[in-house]
Amino acid sequence: FLEISGRQLETMPVNLPSLVEQQAIGSFFSHLDDLITLHQRKLELLRNIKKSLLDKMFV
C-alpha cells in the first residue's frame, strides 16, 4: 500500500484558519451547543407535561 513518510509530511503545506477565525468558529459551536441543551430541556419539560396530562385524563 502507499504510504507517506515523515519527511514527505514535513514538506506538505497545511492550511489553517487564522486565530480570529478559529475563535469565531469555536464561539459559533459553543452557542450551538447551548441552544441544543436549551431545546433538550424544553423537550423534556414538554414530555413531562404530556405524561402528567395523560395520567390525569385516564384516571
BELWO-V703185 format. One record per helix or strand. SS is the DSSP state (H for helix, E for strand). FROM is the first residue (numbers start at 1). TO is the last residue. If there is no record, write none. Layout:
{{SS,FROM,TO} {SS,FROM,TO}}
This chain:
{{H,6,11} {H,19,57}}
